[in-house]
Every structure is written in structure tokens, then in C-alpha cells.
Amino acid sequence: MGTARRFLVGQSDIQRLEVLAGATLSRLGAAESLAGKGEIVAGAEVMAWFGSQLPIREWRQAENGEYFAVLDQVNVTIEPSPWPEMPPISPKIGREWLLPPVAERLERGEGEFLAQLRPSVALFLKFSGIDYDLDNEAGLKLDAYIRWVQRVLAQYHGYLLQLTIGEKGSYIYAAFGAPLAHEEAPASAVAAALELQSPPRGLRFGQKAQIGISQGLVRIGAYGGRMRRTYGAQGNEVNVAARLMSHAQPGQVIVSPQIVEDTAVQYNFQALGPVTLKGVAKPMPLFAVEGRKSSQASGALSALSRQPMVGREAERALLRQNLQALRAEGRGSAILIEGEAGIGKSRLVAELLDEAKTDGVVALLGAGTVIEQTTAYHAWQPALRELLGLEGLDDGEAIWQQVTAVLADDPQMLDRAALLNDVLPLTLPDSETTRQLSGELRATNTRDLLVYILRQSAAAAPCLLVMEDAHWLDSASWALLEQVHRELPSLMLVVVTRPMADTAIPVPLEYTRLRQSPDLQFISLEPLPPTDAESLVCQRLGVASLPRPLARLIRERAEGHPFFSEELAFALRDRGLIKVENGRCQLAADPQALQALDFPDTIQQVITSRIDRLTPGQQLALKIASVIGRVFALYTLAAIHPVDADKPRLPVYLDTLTDLDITNVEAPAPENVYIFKHIITQEVAYNLLLFAQRRDLHKAVAQWYERTFYADLGPYYPVLAHHWQAAEEADKAIYYLHMAGGRALRSGVFQEAARFFTQLLQLCDQPDSVYTPQERAHWERLLAEAYWGLGNARECIRHARKALALLGTPEPERKARIIAGYAWNLLAQGVHLLWPSHFLGRLEATSERVERSHAYRLLSQSYFFYNEFWRCYYTGGIYINLEEQINAASPALAVAYANTGMGLGFVRLHKVADLYGRRALELAEKINSDEAKATSLVRRAMYTTGRGRWQESADFLQEAAAISQRIGDWRTLADSWQMLSSLAYYRGDFRQAGEWARQEYALALRQGNLQQQAWALHLQALFNVHSGSLATAVSQWEEAAALHERGLDQASHLAIMGGLSVGYLRQGEMDRARDTAVSLAEQLARTIPFMLYLYNAYTAVPQVYLTLWQQDISSGTTQSEWAEAARDAVDRLRVFARSFPIAAPRAWLYKGQEQWLAGRQKRAQEAWRECISYALTRQMPYEEALAHAEIARHLPPSHPARVIHEGTAVTILTRLEATLDLQRLQEKGQTE
């Protein structure tokens, strides 16, 4: 208890503040420092007032020596004495106590939308020297000091949020970026801090201020209760700034690492080392501000030009043409470069400055800044310092002598030298003339002097002047710029700015006149084309190429915006979603994880600053529109807008937003549909809303859609699912996710379907979920269907197995049970064949049986591609038996017959295989199912291709492709093209194989099918390796191999590894070829050869091992470690050829090489002749040519048959356009 002094401080046009001070407040702070959690601490005077009514637990002594009582449980009853009802406060009085932006929001009824999450910079300042108890003028001093602080903060776009008077000092908390943001908030805060260290003479009461600055995400908004509320910004970085202040010495400004990173171009810092701060987990490196750097614009641009520029060829050519005219003919020009923030203006200028310096052109640079936009001629300072030769000069006499030397040729200008004091921080002595100059006359003379200095430079050598960030220029700088343009035609003038309509200030008249000048050349920078944007990101990441999903994401999200493209790539890298190692970029997670990216603060600041410059009504409309989506209609916006008074003004707001290029008109009246010009703008506007605000608005949007489109909600299922999920209405969200997922599956939009069902199942995992195992099984199975459509067999298996487990029929884990189950299913199928009327269609198609049937179908298909022989036949057997019993004539059963026929053919049960193949086509015809027929034809072609029945296979595939194209079955169409490509490859038609593969790849990319993308890349690589493009082939195989981490099936992966090992072998990279082949061989040893897809895997290992064996022999090694491995690889290939006769020519080819290396020349020649015989029988000319080449290579040079075999090989390879093989044949011939 005690007395305190109440002070009223602050400027009424900024904000009035009420503060208490004095010894009582200091004692209160001391008591607070003694209190633990849940404790009540009271002074001796309080205890005396209550007498013995308050029980005392103990007494504690504060640092000031005073004792305070810690109370035990208090049983005294005190009658409440509430504050009386406050009378209404007039708006005029209320505005004095509120920050202007806050007052404007409240007056518009938008108090709810004051609360936001946004990046902000916190500044804490400690000052001292005022005796609040004994100094009668303490109130006047405090008021004067706070008014000065408010003016300084306002100059740098900062706001004083809190003033605290305590026992250990007085504290000011200020924010930059709240309630209004701009992209240079960190630099503004540092600039303000430096100025706050030098108060006017009358305000220097004590030691210099101690200041701490930090930056990060904060929650801004109203705090307090009904009777007293205040505007504030809270968050971890606010606490950090306070801790930094406590570490600062008087006169010192300490900042966080983020501030240093964002302002290093403008300011110098001293590293203080890491310090442990209270409330911060790890020691934080601290930095002290040492002062502002000179020529900051030049430093920033020089950093930009360290790497070659990407794109902008036309713009660069125009600038280069003008630069050449300047250097060769002395002809100047004026160029205006405009573009939005981050579009690449500064990078283009950096390139120009580099070229100018290389060509011997004097290059001068100036730049406006948001902080100094009210400082006259600030943008010109770097250029003038350079022209006057003042860099490095500190002594006043030396500076005067240098200025005198520059102006010596014109006595009139020398007489006006002191006018430079108005432009640069100089103290040149006034002349009689300059002492008398003031107002417009002084400004005119100053500009004349500056133009003269520039003219001197331009006369001495070709001169380029670049004015960067002209949208931040002060009026004096604009006036000088216009005069330079008018009076110095020999100067190449380049003005760089954002579109002036985007700035908060009125468009300067000088800009308007410059823009209308007939000699002006105008460059408007637009987003980069996709290829250039991708190249830019590659350059910034230091890689040669990007994974296609990453390139697609950046293309879709950044839309060619260079800055956004870079920041998005860096954010992905920093969050571990991509890995950059050894010049290569790889995805570190499923592509869906990329969608969860949170954008960096630097992007938020750029866009948030634009939003904050809008009127409150425009801002609110923009934020509400962001909830609706990137595309939004006026009538939707009006329907959910919470402020009725604003609804009639919405068309005007949207027109303004369109004029400012924040939104575009997607459809004019009467539809009145708009779109955010950039998706990131929508996301930033959305993130400015608090979660509670978002939730309520999402619910309103969802309800509006349900009311408006109740007759047909189908097209709106995804948007309804999105809004109900954001509104945290789980049941509604699950319903619409289910509907949206089913619709996506039916449309073949598998990526979206997978996303919908994944989100649905995540909602079902919540503790209060009421959904049955059968419902969850249904959704797991549908998710497996989506992954199957995407070619992700791994995830398909995982979710299909989950579905079976939920249905109570989990798949067995032990191999013995799987084999026994397969035998039982085989027996059951035999019974079905013998007595079909007793079994087919005899079971009711319950939902549980249907789900099981579908799950087993998916597992059978996926296990096939994972080369899981027994699991494939076990699940396939259950599927076909169950499907026959519940549905005797269905498309699914036709496909089941086709799969069974294909599988039986691979285990050499050819008659039964043909039987099931025919049954599949007959059933598809009977039920008139084009989809089932196309799929069955592809399965039949897989079998007949392995048998070498080329024409039959081609007919099947051409018919399947025609049907698929007609009905829009893109997966089966891609499968058809894949098999046609493989068919052409086996027959030696490499060019046609490459063409089919290119078509498949384009379709697979469009559909997002990983498996088909990988196979298309593999088949293109096979074409390229034979046509001589070996590096391209290896690159394609490596890209395809990378897909394995994203769910590529095992069979495809093995085939691609085979291609890679051969590619490395052909490139002479023996170590990589060996390692890849060894890994491949180990996996093949555990594989049952029942898949044609493994052809390239089985043929690759012998090639590598035989080459290694040959190298050992050539080096004199008699017992090669690779001999036995090569024999095993050849034998394994011969086993594979029993199931797939088209592999027989290769098996005999490598058998011959093995026999020759073993010293059995006669057997080797016999094997090669067998290869030729099989190749002729199977119509495989490439293998025939290889065998002829081997025979010729191993015959003596004088042998008459050598020329015949060699000529035959050359003729065939020439016809096949096998360029690389021809080259190798010639090289081997020369060697021998």
C-alpha cells in the first residue's frame, strides 16, 4: 500500500498513455519477485491494516532489504466492490487512446478481426534518469520523452505498444509490422533503435538506452476484459527481445540472428557469442549493432550477380543494346523497368551493372528505401559519394579539398558547394550565397549542383545511372531524377520500380511525366516461363535438374515468380522435404507431403505489407475471400460477410483489388467471379485470420454451398469436405470426403482420391470416432484402389491388408500357410471348373464379401508387380473363387480370368493359360464390358509376348489401345503403349520402342502413375542406349530408380537396376556397374522367375559379370572371382528362359561368352549358333546380330567366315539404327 503518481503521456494524434510510477510501484515489483506459484505476498503495512486476520506462513526479505509476508490460507470474507458502470466514451476521446489503425478497425465494427497471426519485429528499450517520486517535473519529462519516442517510431513505421515503470527501470515495448506491416520491418527497427540511442539534448536524463530486438511470428489483437482492453502483440519472440534488452549495456543495441540475416546488407554487426536466455531452449548467438553500412544498394546487387542469370533474354538484349550504343556512340537512353516485388528487377539490374563495368562504363547506383523515403536525396547518396571521391575520407579538411578539386572548373558551383550538406552528412563551410538560399530556390540550386557533378562524370566517360526501388524515392529525389533525364541525354538512365499503383503513396508527377516521355523504353517484367523458373531453382539449389513432382509443385504454386520459386525451393530444402547432395536433388518424402509447406516469413512480409496498405474494408473482404478459395464469386462473398454495412461496398472493394493486381476478374458480370492473382497472396491473407475466425467462416461457406446447390452437390463435394474439415465438423467432413473420394476414383483422378480417403481415415482415428470396422475397411480398400491407380503397389498392399484385417480375415504371415492356402484355392478352382452350376453365383453378394473380393484382387495385382510369387497366387486364388461365387458374370471376374491365365502361362501351364485367356475375353464380350475386355487383352498380350507370339501380341495390344482411348481408360491405354514399346524392343525396333515409351510417359505424368512413369523412362533409356545417347539413358534410369523411394513396385525396380548396371557398364563406370549388378543378383536369387518384366534384370547381371571376368583374364588373373558368379547368372537366365522363351537367345549368347572365357571355344561357338537359331525362330534380329558379332570377334582375322559374320552383324545393326552397338563392334574389331 502507498501513494503512486499517475502520468498522462504521449501524442494525441498517435496514442495517449496512462502510467503509474513511484516507490509504491517499485515495492510492488519487489514483492512480486518473491512470490512463488499460487502464493500471496503482502507488505508490512498491509499486514498491519488487517491485524491478526491474515495467517502468516513465513517472512521473506527482498533485495532492497524490506521484508514481505507470505500468507497462509486466507479465510477473511471481503464484500466485492465492483467498478461503477462506465459512461459512453465519444469516438473523438476514444481515438486518442487507440493506435490509429486499431481505432479505424473498431469504428468499422471489425474488432473481431483485429486478432491475427503475423510476422513482427519486437523492440524493447530500457531508459532511466527520471525520479518519479521527488522530481516535480517528472511527468513533463516523461511526456516529452515518450512523445519523441513515438515520433521516431512513426518515422520508421513502428508503434509503441506498452510503457512500464518498474523498480529496476522504465521499459518501452514497440512493434514493427503490427498492426501494419511492411517488408523492411527488421531494417526499420534497427534504424529506429540507432536513432533512439541519441535523444535530443533536453531528453538526456540518464544513461543511454539499452535495446533488444527480435523477430518472429506473434499473435496480435485485443487483450483484457470488458472494462479495460488494450492492443498488443504477444509471442515467444517478444520475450526474446526483452531478454536481449536485459543483456545489452547502456548505449548498446543487441539483436537476434534473424535480424542480422535480414539486415546484413544495410548494417554492420559485432558477434557477441552464444548466450543462454531464460525461456529459450538452446544458447542463442547475440549480435550488437555497430552502425549502418555505406553503399548498401551496391552491396545488395553485387551479391545478386554472383551466379549467371537465368532467362530474361529479350530484356537483357534490350539493355545490352543500349549499353553498347552508350559505349560506342556516346548515345544515352532512358529505360523504366517495372515489376512486382520479387519478380527479378534487381537481378536484371545486377547483370547490367556487371556488363557495364566489364565494358569500361562508369556505373552509378542509387536506391530508395522504405525507411528513408522521407529523407531528401537519400537514394542519391551512394552515387554522389562515388562521384565526389569521398569513400574512405573522414577528415573534414580532406573532404573539403576533395570537393574543391571536383568543382574547381566552375567557380559558381564551387560557391554552392555547401549545398552538399543537404544531401550528404558533411559540414562544408557556407558561402555568402548559400547562407541566403532557402526554400525552392535552395532546392533548385541544390539540384543544379548535383546535375553538374553528374554531367562532369558523363562527359569524362560513358556513364550508366541506375535508380533502384524508385517507388520508395522521396520527392526531392524524384525531382532530381526528372532533371537528370531532361538535361543529361548522354547518360544511360535506368529507373527500377514496382508498379506505382501498388504503392501506398500517391503516384509522383515526375513518374507520370517520365512514363509518358516519348524517348522512354519500357520493360514490364512478367513471371518466368516454366523452363526458366525451373532452371533458376536448379541454379539456386546447385543441382542439374529437379524431380518432376518438385518442378510441378513450384510451377503450380509460384507460377513463374522468381522470388517465390526460390523461397519455395529453399523452404522445401530447409524442412527436409528435398535433399540436395552432390549436385543432385531428390525428394525426401511422398509428394503429398510437399502440400503441407508453410511459407517463409520473407514471402509473408512482402504480401502482408500490400494487404496492410488497403483500407480496412478491403482487407476484410480479401481475408474472407481467402476462406472461400482462390476463385470466389461476389455473391458468395456477400452471403458470408459478417459486416452488413460493408456488403453494398463489396463491388467497389473488388474493383480496387483488381486494379491493384491483387485479384483478377475470372468471369465478368453478371457472374462476377474473381480470382486471387497469386495463390500465395490468398494463403497469406488466410493466415492473417485466427483459427477461431477461420473455423466460423469455413462453416458459413459450407452451409452456403449446401443451401445454394442442394439439388446437385456432386461437383462441390471436395470444397464442402474442405470447409467442413476446416470448420472442425468431423462427421460432415467424413461424409463429403467419402463422396469426393468416390467421385475422384470414378473419374480416374487417383491423386485426389488418395488424398480424400487419407484425410477421411485420419479423421476416423480420432478418439471419439463412432465408425464401424466394416466402414473403415471399405475406406481402406478405396484408398488401396487409389494407390493402385497411381501405380504405388507398396501403399496399395498396405491398405488392402488393413481392409482385410478390419474385416476379420487378415492375410497369413507364414509362408507355409500361404502355400497351403494356395493349394486349397487351386483345388477349389478345379471343382468350380468341373461343376460350375454348383458354385458360380451361389453366394449372396454381401458388402463384407464384396470388400474382401476387391481387397484380394488388389493384393494379387500388387504382389505380381512385387514379384511375390506365392502371395500373388494365394490372394489371386481366393479372389477368383470368391468372385465366381458372388458374381458369376462381372467385369471383375473377366479380369480375374485374364490375370489367372497370364499367371498360369508364366509357370508354363500353357493350355490352361490359353483356356483362362479365352474365358476372360468371352466373358467380357458376353457382359459387353469394354473396360474388362481391354484389360484382358493387355494381360493376354503379356503372356503371348513372353512366348514370342509377336503378331498375336500386337493385335491384342492395338485393340486394347483403341478400346481404352474410346472409353477413356488411361491406365490401360498406358499399359498398352508400354507393352507395345516392350514388344518393339524385343523385336529390335528401338526407334518405335522409344516412340511408344514417350507417349506412355506423357500420359503417365498426366495421370500421376509412378509405375508407368518408371517403365516409360526405362524403355526410353533402352532406346537411347542403343541409339548412342548413353548419358541420357543413364540419367533416365537414375530418375526412374529414384521413384522406388516413392512406392515403385519391386519388379519395376529390379528391371531398372538392370538397365542402370548396363548403362554404367557401357559408360566404363565399372565400380558402379559392379555394385549395382551385385545388389541386383542378390535380389534375383530370392526371386521366382515368373514375370516377363524381369527380362532386363536377368540379362543385365551376366553382361556385367562376364565383363569383369574378361577384365581379370586380360590383366593376367588366372582364377577370377567373377567366374562362378557369371556362371550362376547365366544359369539363372536360362531358368528364366524356360518360362519366357524370348529370353533364350540372350541365354545362349551369354552361355557362349561364359564357355569362351572358361577355355571351351568349341562349346562357345555352338552356343552362339544356338543363339542365332533361336533369334531367327523368334524374329529377334538384335540378338542375332550380337551372336554374329561374337562369332566374328572370336575367329582368327584370316578366317573366311569372320568377314561373313561381321558383315551380317553390321548390316543388321545398321538397319536397327543401333549406333552404340555398331561403334562397339568396330572398336572391338580394331582392338583385336
NORBEL-V823737 format. One line per field, one symbol per residue. phi: phi as a letter, one per 30 degrees, with the letter a starting at -180 (. if undefined). Layout:
phi: ???
//
This chain:
phi: .lcbccccbjdddcadbcbcakdedddddddddddcdicccbddddddddicdcdcdacbcdddjdcbccddeccdccddbddddddecdedddddcbdedddddddcicedcddacadaccbcbcbbjccdccddceddddddddedddddddecicbdcabbcbdckcbbcbbbjbdccadceedddddddddddbdeedccdbdddcbbbbbldbccldbkcddbbbcabbldddddddddeddddeicccbdedddddbddcbcbcdcidbdcdicdcecdcbcdckddchdddddddddcdcedcihddddddddddddddddcicdabbccbldeidjdddddedddddddddicdccbbadbddcdccdieddeeddedddicdiccdddddddddeddcddbeddddcedddddccdcbdddcedddcdaiddddddddddddedddeddddaebcbccdhddcddddddddddddddcbddcdcbccadedddcddddddddedddcddcdccbcdceddedddddddedddibdaceeddddddddddhidedddddddddddddidbccbhibcbdcaeeddddddcdddddedddddddddddeddddddddddddkdcbcddddddcddcdddeddeededddddddidbbddbdeddhcbbddbddddddeddddddddeedddddddddddddcedadedceddddddddddicdddddeddddddddddddicdddedddddddddddddecdcddeddddeddddddedddddicdddddedddddddddibdddcdddddddddddddddddddddbdddbdiccdddddddddeddddddddddedchceddddddddddddddddcadbbeddeddddddddddddcicdddddddddedddddddchcddddddddddddddddddicddddddeddddddddddcidddddddddddddddddddicdddddddddddddddddcicddddddddddddddddddjcddddddddddddddddcjddddddddddddddddddddidddddddddddddddddccddbbdededddddeeeddddddddddddjddcddcdddddddddddddedddbedddedddddddddddddicddddddddddddddddddhbdddddddedddddcceedddddddddddddddddddhdeddddddddddddd
//
